[in-house]
Amino acid sequence: MDDVVIGIDASTTAVKAIAFARDGAELFQARETYPLSNPAPGHFEQDAEHWWAALLAALKQVADKIDASRVKAISIAHQRETFTLIDAAGKPLIPAILWLDERARPQVARLSAELGREAIRDWSGKPPDPTPALYALAWLAEHRPQALGQAVALVDVHGFFVHRLTGRLVTSTASADPLGLLDIGTGAWHPRLVEAAGLRPEQLPELVAPGAICGGLSEGIASATGLKAGIPIISGAGDGQAMGLGMGVYGAGKSYLSLGSGVVSGNYSGAVATSDAFRTLVSPTGSGFMLETVLRSGMQLVDWIVRTTGSPSAAVLEKAAIEVAAGSDGLLVMPYWAGVMSPYWDGAARGAIVGLSLDHERKHLFRAVLEGIAFEQAIATDAMEEQTGKAGAMIAAGGGTNSTLLMRIMASVLERPLLVSPVNEAAALGAAILAASAIGWFASPEEAAKAMAAAPARQVDPVEALVPTYRSRKAIYRDLYHATRDIHARLGAA
């Protein structure tokens, strides 16, 4: 009985291999971690062999727990922008450079000047920023040209895994797109961007749409894991897009909001659109695009406030902050503790706390942080919806949904209900949805998502009494970055 698909989520810290049933129910999860290296300031790397060892171990656990004859297909979601270079045998030539890496800021400036900032954005859908691999590749061309020249191929995490699992050098357009080398309009490698990265066209993997069959599981890997040889490996997507699909966002009228360490939101767009207000990504269904915003400091900023103020826990601070009036008694927080991506793309930006007085306590600061995160998200959502129209539903997930106060503030600032997804492993489920569609369980990824993405567990409505206050505070917050930008720039240069 072949009634199981495996969704893989290869994140920054671990590989998860999760067996899902046809209705999207999670049957078993295996998780294997790997280390992260920070060999120099701003450099973040991993050994791709660690990814591979973790994947094999996780797949073997699933095969041991779930009768291998039941597994019908495997698909992959993964940390985006991360890449390595491989030789003819598929061995990594360099440590993988992660999406977190910031070594290539000089290359961002150089390529923006040489090619034109707007041209790069409109070709790739990504405003220039160190996150896409384009700039780290240009760094390699300058600092390690021998490794770049000798490489048989550039591979993202998806391409690395598919090559090891099937022997084919192929990746998904929804996986390769975040590298910053694709023409967002055509879904093909962009010659000017490839050249700017220092690559040759023959060093690039074959591209297929998400949900395509990349090949069958090889005999050797089947023997090592206990799975059946020939199981189809289905092309997946980057974890952000896959997460949206797993939350049930796959077409017009829906958006997602992930309240994790960072805050990521996405709206579906049927037509290509580029702007500094968002990043444009290939949709995981292969039809249309996802417009995405990222706030680097989300719940990790909440954790920072707890540590810095010496509070026992976030729960204790939240209980006190609930009693603080909306507006935090005149406090306003700009949550750029880790710089800002959309809409300003300013890595030198820093957080700001405005309006402090001797009357303020840590409960005021805690509430102001939550309000700042919500104001930032509201501005990002407004910008996306200028392109897509207002979404009828915003589906939220992540650790932040456990904060009653944050959800109440967020719904009131956004002026809309938030539907809370019960799915804990949305990226892996998104991959499983693509697998289920590819093997014919459903007519399309959209139909698979309707069947497999769980209905919202609850709804959080705006508090009508808070809306006018937050509407006026948001108008003030909108000017805060511009008011502090020159100060940050001068401090950074001092």
C-alpha positions as CSV (number, residue, x, y, z in Angstrom):
1,M,0.0,0.0,0.0
2,D,1.7,3.2,-1.2
3,D,-0.1,5.8,0.9
4,V,2.8,7.9,2.3
5,V,4.9,10.8,1.0
6,I,8.0,12.1,2.7
7,G,8.5,15.9,2.9
8,I,12.1,17.0,3.7
9,D,12.9,20.3,5.4
10,A,16.6,21.0,5.4
11,S,16.8,24.1,7.5
12,T,19.7,26.1,8.8
13,T,20.1,23.9,11.9
14,A,18.7,20.5,11.0
15,V,17.2,18.1,8.4
16,K,13.7,16.9,9.1
17,A,12.2,14.0,7.2
18,I,8.5,13.7,7.8
19,A,6.1,11.0,6.6
20,F,2.6,12.4,5.7
21,A,-0.6,10.6,4.9
22,R,-2.9,11.6,2.0
23,D,-4.9,13.9,4.3
24,G,-1.8,15.8,5.4
25,A,-1.6,14.0,8.8
26,E,1.9,13.7,10.1
27,L,2.8,10.1,10.7
28,F,6.4,10.2,11.9
29,Q,9.2,12.8,12.1
30,A,12.9,12.3,12.1
31,R,15.2,15.2,12.9
32,E,19.0,15.3,12.6
33,T,21.0,18.4,13.5
34,Y,24.3,19.8,12.1
35,P,26.7,22.5,13.2
36,L,27.0,26.1,11.9
37,S,30.5,27.6,11.6
38,N,31.3,31.3,12.0
39,P,35.0,31.4,11.0
40,A,35.2,35.2,10.6
41,P,33.0,38.1,11.4
42,G,30.1,38.0,9.0
43,H,31.0,34.6,7.6
44,F,28.6,31.8,8.1
45,E,29.3,28.3,6.7
46,Q,28.4,24.6,6.9
47,D,29.9,21.4,5.6
48,A,27.5,20.1,3.0
49,E,28.6,16.5,3.9
50,H,26.9,17.2,7.3
51,W,23.7,17.9,5.5
52,W,24.0,14.6,3.6
53,A,24.8,12.5,6.7
54,A,21.8,14.1,8.4
55,L,19.5,13.4,5.5
56,L,20.6,9.7,5.3
57,A,20.1,9.2,9.0
58,A,16.7,10.9,8.9
59,L,15.4,8.9,5.9
60,K,16.6,5.7,7.6
61,Q,14.7,6.5,10.7
62,V,11.5,7.0,8.6
63,A,12.1,3.8,6.7
64,D,12.5,1.9,10.0
65,K,9.3,3.4,11.5
66,I,7.1,3.4,8.4
67,D,6.9,0.4,6.2
68,A,9.2,1.4,3.2
69,S,6.7,-0.2,0.8
70,R,4.2,2.5,1.7
71,V,6.4,5.4,0.6
72,K,5.3,6.7,-2.8
73,A,7.5,9.8,-3.3
74,I,9.9,12.3,-1.6
75,S,10.2,16.0,-2.1
76,I,12.5,18.7,-0.7
77,A,12.2,22.1,1.0
78,H,15.4,23.8,2.2
79,Q,17.2,26.8,3.5
80,R,17.3,29.3,0.7
81,E,20.2,31.2,-0.9
82,T,22.7,28.7,0.7
83,F,25.0,27.0,-1.8
84,T,28.2,25.1,-2.4
85,L,30.4,24.2,-5.3
86,I,31.0,20.5,-6.3
87,D,33.5,18.6,-8.3
88,A,32.8,15.9,-10.9
89,A,32.3,13.3,-8.2
90,G,29.8,15.5,-6.4
91,K,32.2,16.4,-3.5
92,P,32.0,19.9,-2.1
93,L,35.0,22.0,-3.0
94,I,34.3,24.7,-0.4
95,P,32.3,25.1,2.8
96,A,28.7,26.0,1.9
97,I,28.1,29.7,2.2
98,L,24.8,30.4,4.1
99,W,22.0,32.8,3.5
100,L,23.1,34.5,6.8
101,D,26.5,35.3,5.4
102,E,27.4,39.0,5.0
103,R,30.9,38.9,3.6
104,A,29.8,40.1,0.2
105,R,28.6,43.7,1.1
106,P,31.4,45.2,-1.1
107,Q,30.3,43.0,-4.0
108,V,26.7,44.2,-3.5
109,A,27.9,47.8,-3.9
110,R,30.1,47.0,-6.9
111,L,27.6,45.0,-8.9
112,S,24.9,47.5,-8.1
113,A,27.1,50.2,-9.6
114,E,28.2,48.1,-12.6
115,L,24.8,46.6,-13.6
116,G,22.4,49.1,-12.0
117,R,20.6,48.5,-8.8
118,E,17.1,48.6,-10.4
119,A,18.3,46.3,-13.3
120,I,19.4,43.6,-10.8
121,R,16.1,44.0,-8.9
122,D,14.0,43.8,-12.0
123,W,15.9,40.9,-13.6
124,S,16.1,38.7,-10.4
125,G,13.1,40.0,-8.4
126,K,15.6,40.7,-5.5
127,P,16.7,44.1,-4.5
128,P,20.5,44.0,-4.0
129,D,21.4,42.7,-0.6
130,P,24.0,40.2,0.7
131,T,21.4,37.4,1.1
132,P,21.2,36.1,-2.5
133,A,24.2,33.9,-3.5
134,L,25.0,36.2,-6.5
135,Y,27.1,38.4,-4.3
136,A,28.9,35.6,-2.4
137,L,29.8,34.0,-5.7
138,A,31.2,37.3,-6.9
139,W,33.2,37.3,-3.6
140,L,34.6,33.9,-4.5
141,A,35.5,35.1,-7.9
142,E,37.7,37.7,-6.3
143,H,39.0,35.8,-3.3
144,R,39.0,32.1,-4.3
145,P,38.9,32.1,-8.1
146,Q,40.6,28.7,-8.4
147,A,37.8,26.9,-6.5
148,L,35.1,28.7,-8.6
149,G,36.9,28.0,-11.8
150,Q,37.5,24.3,-11.0
151,A,33.9,23.6,-9.9
152,V,31.8,21.4,-12.1
153,A,28.6,22.9,-10.7
154,L,27.1,25.4,-8.4
155,V,24.4,23.7,-6.3
156,D,21.8,24.9,-3.8
157,V,20.7,22.5,-1.0
158,H,18.0,21.1,-3.2
159,G,20.4,20.5,-6.1
160,F,23.0,18.9,-3.8
161,F,20.5,16.5,-2.4
162,V,18.9,15.6,-5.8
163,H,22.3,14.9,-7.2
164,R,23.2,12.6,-4.3
165,L,19.8,10.9,-4.3
166,T,19.4,10.3,-8.1
167,G,22.7,11.1,-9.8
168,R,21.1,13.9,-11.8
169,L,22.3,17.5,-11.6
170,V,19.0,19.2,-11.5
171,T,17.2,21.7,-9.2
172,S,13.8,23.4,-9.0
173,T,13.2,26.9,-10.2
174,A,11.6,27.6,-6.8
175,S,14.8,26.5,-5.1
176,A,17.3,28.1,-7.4
177,D,15.4,31.4,-7.7
178,P,16.5,32.8,-4.3
179,L,20.2,32.5,-5.4
180,G,19.6,35.7,-7.4
181,L,20.7,34.3,-10.7
182,L,17.4,33.6,-12.4
183,D,15.4,35.8,-14.7
184,I,12.2,36.1,-12.6
185,G,10.1,36.6,-15.7
186,T,11.2,33.5,-17.6
187,G,12.4,31.2,-14.9
188,A,15.7,30.6,-16.8
189,W,19.3,31.5,-15.7
190,H,20.0,35.1,-16.5
191,P,23.2,35.4,-18.6
192,R,24.2,38.8,-17.2
193,L,23.7,37.7,-13.6
194,V,25.6,34.4,-14.2
195,E,28.5,36.3,-15.8
196,A,28.5,38.8,-12.9
197,A,28.7,35.9,-10.4
198,G,31.9,34.7,-12.2
199,L,30.2,31.4,-13.4
200,R,30.1,29.7,-16.8
201,P,26.8,28.5,-18.1
202,E,27.9,24.9,-18.1
203,Q,28.4,25.1,-14.3
204,L,24.7,25.5,-13.7
205,P,22.2,22.7,-12.9
206,E,19.3,21.9,-15.1
207,L,16.2,23.7,-14.1
208,V,12.7,22.1,-13.7
209,A,9.5,23.4,-12.3
210,P,8.5,22.6,-8.7
211,G,6.5,19.4,-8.7
212,A,8.5,17.7,-11.5
213,I,10.1,14.3,-11.2
214,C,13.8,14.8,-10.9
215,G,14.7,11.1,-11.0
216,G,14.4,7.9,-9.0
217,L,16.1,7.0,-5.7
218,S,19.4,5.2,-6.6
219,E,20.1,1.6,-5.6
220,G,22.9,2.6,-3.4
221,I,20.9,5.2,-1.4
222,A,18.0,2.8,-1.2
223,S,20.3,0.2,0.4
224,A,21.7,2.8,2.8
225,T,18.3,4.0,4.0
226,G,16.0,1.0,3.7
227,L,13.7,2.8,1.2
228,K,12.8,1.3,-2.2
229,A,15.0,2.0,-5.2
230,G,13.3,4.1,-7.8
231,I,11.0,6.1,-5.5
232,P,10.4,9.4,-7.4
233,I,12.3,12.4,-6.1
234,I,10.0,15.4,-6.7
235,S,11.4,18.9,-7.1
236,G,10.4,21.1,-4.3
237,A,11.0,24.7,-3.3
238,G,12.8,27.0,-0.9
239,D,11.5,26.8,2.7
240,G,9.8,30.1,2.6
241,Q,7.6,29.3,-0.4
242,A,7.1,25.8,0.8
243,M,6.0,27.0,4.2
244,G,3.3,29.2,2.6
245,L,2.0,26.3,0.6
246,G,1.9,24.1,3.7
247,M,-0.1,26.8,5.4
248,G,-2.6,26.7,2.6
249,V,-1.5,29.9,0.7
250,Y,-1.4,28.9,-3.0
251,G,-3.4,31.5,-5.0
252,A,-5.0,34.9,-5.1
253,G,-6.7,36.2,-2.0
254,K,-4.5,34.6,0.7
255,S,-1.3,35.6,2.4
256,Y,0.9,34.1,5.1
257,L,2.6,35.5,8.2
258,S,5.3,33.5,9.9
259,L,6.1,34.8,13.3
260,G,9.5,33.1,14.1
261,S,12.9,34.4,14.9
262,G,12.4,36.6,12.0
263,V,9.0,37.7,10.6
264,V,8.3,36.5,7.0
265,S,5.1,37.3,5.1
266,G,4.0,36.4,1.6
267,N,1.3,37.3,-0.9
268,Y,0.5,35.4,-4.0
269,S,0.7,37.4,-7.3
270,G,-0.5,36.0,-10.6
271,A,1.8,38.4,-12.5
272,V,5.4,39.3,-12.0
273,A,6.0,42.5,-10.1
274,T,9.2,43.9,-8.6
275,S,9.7,46.6,-6.0
276,D,12.0,47.6,-3.2
277,A,9.0,46.9,-0.9
278,F,9.3,43.1,-1.3
279,R,11.2,40.3,-2.9
280,T,9.6,38.4,-5.8
281,L,10.0,34.6,-5.8
282,V,8.8,31.7,-8.0
283,S,5.6,30.3,-6.6
284,P,6.0,26.7,-5.2
285,T,3.0,25.6,-7.3
286,G,4.9,26.7,-10.5
287,S,2.1,29.1,-11.3
288,G,2.5,32.8,-10.5
289,F,4.8,34.4,-7.9
290,M,5.1,35.0,-4.2
291,L,5.8,38.5,-3.0
292,E,7.7,38.3,0.2
293,T,8.8,40.6,3.0
294,V,11.3,39.8,5.7
295,L,11.9,41.4,9.1
296,R,15.1,39.9,10.5
297,S,14.3,40.8,14.2
298,G,11.1,39.1,15.2
299,M,10.7,36.8,18.1
300,Q,14.5,36.9,18.6
301,L,14.1,40.5,19.5
302,V,11.5,39.5,22.1
303,D,14.0,37.1,23.5
304,W,16.6,39.9,23.6
305,I,14.3,42.1,25.6
306,V,13.7,39.3,28.1
307,R,17.5,38.7,28.6
308,T,18.5,42.4,28.6
309,T,15.9,43.4,31.2
310,G,16.7,40.5,33.4
311,S,13.1,39.2,33.3
312,P,12.2,35.7,34.3
313,S,10.5,34.9,31.1
314,A,8.5,36.4,28.1
315,A,5.3,35.2,29.8
316,V,6.0,37.2,32.9
317,L,6.7,40.4,30.8
318,E,3.6,39.8,28.7
319,K,1.4,39.5,31.7
320,A,2.6,42.9,32.9
321,A,2.5,44.5,29.4
322,I,-1.2,43.5,28.8
323,E,-2.0,46.2,31.5
324,V,-0.1,48.9,29.5
325,A,-2.3,51.1,27.3
326,A,-1.9,50.9,23.5
327,G,1.0,53.1,22.5
328,S,3.1,52.1,25.4
329,D,2.8,55.5,27.1
330,G,4.6,57.3,24.3
331,L,7.3,54.6,23.5
332,L,8.0,53.7,19.9
333,V,10.4,51.0,18.8
334,M,12.0,50.5,15.4
335,P,12.9,46.8,15.4
336,Y,16.0,46.9,13.2
337,W,18.4,45.2,15.7
338,A,19.8,43.1,12.7
339,G,19.5,45.7,10.0
340,V,16.6,45.9,7.6
341,M,15.8,44.1,4.4
342,S,12.5,45.2,2.8
343,P,11.7,48.0,2.2
344,Y,15.0,49.9,2.8
345,W,17.7,47.1,2.2
346,D,20.0,48.8,4.7
347,G,22.3,46.5,6.6
348,A,23.8,49.4,8.5
349,A,20.3,50.3,9.9
350,R,20.0,49.8,13.7
351,G,17.1,49.6,16.1
352,A,15.8,52.7,17.8
353,I,13.8,53.3,21.0
354,V,12.1,56.6,20.9
355,G,10.3,58.5,23.7
356,L,11.9,57.0,26.9
357,S,11.2,58.7,30.2
358,L,11.8,57.9,33.8
359,D,8.2,56.7,34.1
360,H,8.8,53.8,31.7
361,E,9.4,50.3,33.0
362,R,10.3,47.1,31.2
363,K,6.7,46.2,30.6
364,H,6.3,49.4,28.5
365,L,9.4,48.4,26.5
366,F,8.1,44.9,26.0
367,R,4.8,46.1,24.6
368,A,6.5,48.7,22.5
369,V,8.6,46.0,20.9
370,L,5.5,44.0,20.0
371,E,3.9,47.1,18.6
372,G,7.0,48.0,16.5
373,I,7.0,44.5,15.0
374,A,3.3,44.9,14.1
375,F,3.8,48.4,12.6
376,E,6.7,47.1,10.5
377,Q,4.5,44.3,9.2
378,A,1.6,46.6,8.5
379,I,3.7,48.8,6.3
380,A,5.1,45.7,4.5
381,T,1.6,44.3,4.0
382,D,0.3,47.6,2.6
383,A,3.1,47.7,0.0
384,M,2.5,44.1,-1.1
385,E,-1.3,44.6,-1.3
386,E,-0.8,47.6,-3.6
387,Q,0.3,45.0,-6.1
388,T,-1.9,42.1,-5.3
389,G,-5.1,43.6,-3.8
390,K,-6.1,43.0,-0.2
391,A,-5.9,39.4,0.9
392,G,-9.2,38.0,2.1
393,A,-7.3,35.9,4.7
394,M,-4.0,36.1,6.4
395,I,-2.8,32.8,7.8
396,A,-0.3,33.0,10.7
397,A,2.1,30.4,12.1
398,G,5.2,30.2,14.2
399,G,6.1,30.7,17.8
400,G,4.8,34.2,17.9
401,T,1.2,32.9,17.5
402,N,1.5,31.6,21.1
403,S,1.7,35.2,22.4
404,T,-1.9,36.4,23.1
405,L,-0.7,40.0,23.3
406,L,1.3,40.0,20.1
407,M,-1.6,38.4,18.1
408,R,-4.1,40.9,19.5
409,I,-1.7,43.8,18.6
410,M,-0.9,42.4,15.2
411,A,-4.6,41.9,14.2
412,S,-5.4,45.4,15.5
413,V,-2.6,47.1,13.6
414,L,-3.2,45.1,10.4
415,E,-6.9,45.8,10.9
416,R,-7.9,42.3,9.9
417,P,-8.5,38.8,11.4
418,L,-5.6,36.5,11.6
419,L,-6.2,32.8,11.1
420,V,-3.8,30.6,13.1
421,S,-2.5,27.6,11.3
422,P,-2.1,24.4,13.5
423,V,0.7,23.1,11.2
424,N,4.0,23.0,13.0
425,E,6.1,21.8,10.1
426,A,4.6,23.8,7.2
427,A,7.8,23.7,5.0
428,A,8.0,19.9,5.1
429,L,4.2,19.7,4.5
430,G,4.6,22.1,1.5
431,A,7.1,19.7,0.0
432,A,4.8,16.7,0.7
433,I,2.0,18.6,-1.1
434,L,4.1,18.9,-4.2
435,A,5.0,15.2,-4.0
436,A,1.3,14.2,-3.6
437,S,0.4,16.2,-6.6
438,A,3.2,14.9,-8.7
439,I,2.3,11.3,-8.2
440,G,-1.3,11.8,-9.1
441,W,-3.0,11.8,-5.7
442,F,-4.4,15.2,-6.6
443,A,-5.0,17.0,-9.9
444,S,-2.7,19.9,-9.0
445,P,-0.7,21.4,-6.1
446,E,-3.6,23.7,-5.3
447,E,-6.0,20.7,-5.0
448,A,-3.4,18.9,-2.9
449,A,-3.0,21.9,-0.6
450,K,-6.8,22.1,-0.2
451,A,-6.8,18.5,1.0
452,M,-3.6,18.3,3.0
453,A,-3.2,21.8,4.7
454,A,-5.1,21.8,7.9
455,A,-7.9,24.2,8.5
456,P,-7.0,27.1,10.9
457,A,-7.2,26.2,14.5
458,R,-8.5,29.6,15.7
459,Q,-9.1,33.2,14.6
460,V,-7.8,36.3,16.3
461,D,-9.8,39.4,15.6
462,P,-8.8,43.1,15.8
463,V,-9.7,44.9,19.0
464,E,-11.8,47.7,17.7
465,A,-11.0,50.0,20.6
466,L,-7.3,49.8,19.7
467,V,-7.5,50.4,16.0
468,P,-7.7,54.2,16.0
469,T,-4.7,54.5,18.3
470,Y,-2.6,52.1,16.3
471,R,-3.6,53.8,13.0
472,S,-2.3,57.1,14.2
473,R,0.9,55.6,15.7
474,K,1.6,53.7,12.5
475,A,1.6,57.0,10.6
476,I,4.3,58.3,13.0
477,Y,6.2,55.0,12.8
478,R,6.4,55.3,9.0
479,D,8.7,58.3,9.3
480,L,11.0,56.8,12.0
481,Y,13.6,55.2,9.7
482,H,14.1,58.3,7.6
483,A,14.4,60.4,10.7
484,T,17.2,58.2,12.1
485,R,19.0,57.0,8.9
486,D,21.6,59.8,8.8
487,I,22.4,59.2,12.5
488,H,23.0,55.5,11.9
489,A,25.2,56.2,8.9
490,R,27.3,58.7,10.8
491,L,27.7,56.4,13.8
492,G,28.7,53.5,11.5
493,A,31.4,55.7,9.9
494,A,32.8,57.0,13.2
